Amino acid sequence: MKKIQAIVRASKFDEVVEALAQSDIHFLTFYEVKGYGHQKGESRSYRGTVYDVGYIARIKLEILVSEDFVGAAIKAIESAAKTGEKGDGLIYVSDIEKTVNIRTGSTGSAAINS
């Protein structure tokens, strides 16, 4: 089992979810998050008012998949979230030691498929 975490632009979230669905990945958790990276400290002026855009709204997705779906998930996220500009986001993949479905008691890959 693998846990994929991705931080993407909020404007690309629906496209990412659709791309994952086309890759047969239908279960995910997401959070609205804020952060900063290369854009930190930027401010913009609009009609005489200065706005701090150093903290940018993003969506963080968490997806549990079997080893067979890792490549497809990464490809789907990357292709749907990419704009080619700074701030497109990051994808992290980590091992999951154990997964248990609370309702069924299933473990491993069966836990996310039941």
C-alpha positions as CSV (number, residue, x, y, z in Angstrom):
1,M,0.0,0.0,0.0
2,K,1.1,3.5,-0.8
3,K,-0.1,6.9,0.4
4,I,0.0,9.6,-2.2
5,Q,-0.1,13.2,-1.0
6,A,-0.4,16.0,-3.6
7,I,-0.6,19.7,-3.1
8,V,-2.3,21.4,-6.1
9,R,-3.7,24.7,-7.2
10,A,-7.3,25.1,-6.0
11,S,-8.3,26.0,-9.6
12,K,-7.0,22.6,-10.8
13,F,-8.7,20.5,-8.2
14,D,-11.7,19.4,-10.3
15,E,-9.5,18.5,-13.2
16,V,-7.3,16.4,-10.9
17,V,-10.3,14.5,-9.5
18,E,-11.6,13.8,-13.0
19,A,-8.2,12.6,-14.2
20,L,-7.9,10.3,-11.1
21,A,-11.4,8.9,-11.9
22,Q,-10.4,8.2,-15.4
23,S,-7.5,6.2,-14.0
24,D,-10.0,4.2,-11.9
25,I,-9.1,5.9,-8.6
26,H,-12.3,7.0,-7.0
27,F,-11.4,7.4,-3.3
28,L,-9.5,10.4,-1.9
29,T,-9.5,12.8,1.0
30,F,-8.8,16.5,0.5
31,Y,-8.1,19.6,2.6
32,E,-8.0,23.3,1.9
33,V,-4.5,24.5,2.9
34,K,-2.4,27.6,2.6
35,G,1.3,27.8,2.2
36,Y,4.1,29.6,0.4
37,G,7.1,28.6,-1.7
38,H,9.0,30.5,-4.3
39,Q,6.2,33.2,-4.4
40,K,6.6,34.1,-0.7
41,G,6.6,37.7,0.2
42,E,4.8,38.9,-2.9
43,S,2.2,41.6,-2.8
44,R,0.0,42.9,-5.5
45,S,-1.8,46.2,-5.9
46,Y,-5.4,46.4,-7.1
47,R,-7.2,49.8,-7.3
48,G,-4.8,51.3,-4.8
49,T,-5.1,48.5,-2.2
50,V,-2.1,46.3,-1.6
51,Y,-2.8,42.6,-1.1
52,D,-0.4,40.1,0.4
53,V,-0.4,37.0,-1.8
54,G,2.5,35.4,0.1
55,Y,0.1,32.7,1.4
56,I,-1.6,30.9,-1.4
57,A,-4.7,28.7,-1.2
58,R,-4.0,25.2,-2.3
59,I,-5.8,21.8,-2.0
60,K,-4.0,18.9,-0.4
61,L,-5.1,15.4,-1.5
62,E,-4.4,12.1,0.2
63,I,-5.0,8.9,-1.7
64,L,-4.4,5.3,-0.6
65,V,-3.6,3.0,-3.5
66,S,-2.2,-0.5,-4.1
67,E,1.3,-0.6,-5.7
68,D,-0.4,-1.2,-9.1
69,F,-2.0,2.2,-9.2
70,V,0.9,4.4,-8.0
71,G,2.2,5.2,-11.5
72,A,-1.3,5.9,-12.9
73,A,-2.2,8.2,-10.0
74,I,1.0,10.2,-10.3
75,K,0.6,10.6,-14.0
76,A,-3.1,11.7,-13.6
77,I,-2.3,14.3,-11.0
78,E,0.7,15.6,-12.8
79,S,-1.0,16.0,-16.2
80,A,-4.2,17.6,-14.7
81,A,-2.5,19.9,-12.3
82,K,0.4,21.2,-14.5
83,T,0.3,24.8,-15.8
84,G,4.0,25.1,-16.3
85,E,4.3,28.0,-13.9
86,K,5.8,28.2,-10.4
87,G,3.4,27.0,-7.7
88,D,1.9,24.0,-9.6
89,G,2.5,21.9,-6.5
90,L,4.2,18.7,-5.3
91,I,3.4,15.0,-5.1
92,Y,4.7,12.8,-2.2
93,V,4.6,9.0,-2.1
94,S,5.1,7.0,1.1
95,D,4.7,3.5,2.3
96,I,1.7,2.5,4.5
97,E,2.5,-0.2,7.0
98,K,-1.0,-1.3,7.7
99,T,-4.6,-0.5,6.5
100,V,-7.7,-1.7,8.3
101,N,-11.3,-1.1,7.1
102,I,-13.3,-0.3,10.2
103,R,-16.6,-1.6,8.9
104,T,-15.4,-4.9,7.5
105,G,-12.2,-5.6,9.3
106,S,-10.4,-6.1,5.9
107,T,-6.8,-5.3,5.7
108,G,-4.3,-4.2,3.1
109,S,-5.6,-3.6,-0.4
110,A,-8.9,-5.2,0.4
111,A,-9.5,-2.5,3.0
112,I,-9.7,0.2,0.4
113,N,-11.7,-1.9,-2.0
114,S,-14.5,-3.0,0.4
